[in-house]
């Protein structure tokens, strides 16, 4: 392996909700020249996976890992155990990496001697159209994480935890976190009921909903891009527990 292909992409698709988006998600990893292998961790009760991933059936770089449904952290741990590369990069089954994502982060990691590199992200609507730029100055979306494989094996997600930010707190003193201040992820904001979402997701949905409106949408993108631009940094601000 070399720095151009020393990453295993780990995708999780645990529910039927990822079905419309999973093929595009996988394509964004196999088209990334830095990715040596893509492991798609799916719940074994999802009957549609073979049909959706048929375009990748003969691609030796794509491995489908079928196991019972678990929380996202445990599902990612399952795939990390199979990684043989120096780095792993996570991606949820409804998100999409931007072109050049892995190369940018690996270059950043080499220059900054980093073992963990997060990245900034766009907010897209359910159809994948970019509507806004997110700030991400405290915590990067897990779909943007690039982490040394040995680090994830030493500090795996705790099985009983459902939220990825708990890993952030668990490793506060042990894993230095670096921020690659580039927009390398298209985070899909799906149109779920606002009443069922946590506050941060409600805010994202509100921003994307405004971003869909003619004229107003241009202002939303320009405003959020400007706010992001002045907040670019190579480090994350402290997140209070």
Secondary structure, 3 states (H helix, E strand, C coil): CCCCCCEEEEEEECCHHHCCCHHHHHHHHHCCCCEEEEEEEEECCCCCHHHHCHHHCCCCCEEEEEECCCCHHHHHHHHHCCCCCCEEEEEECCCEECCCHHHHHHHHHHHHCCCEEEEEEEEECCCCCEEEECCCCCCCCHHHCEEEHHHHHHCCCCCCCCCCHHHHHHCCCCCCCEEEEEEEEEEECCCCCHHHCCHHHHHHHHHHHHHCCCCHHHHHHHHHHHHHHHCCCCCCCCCCC
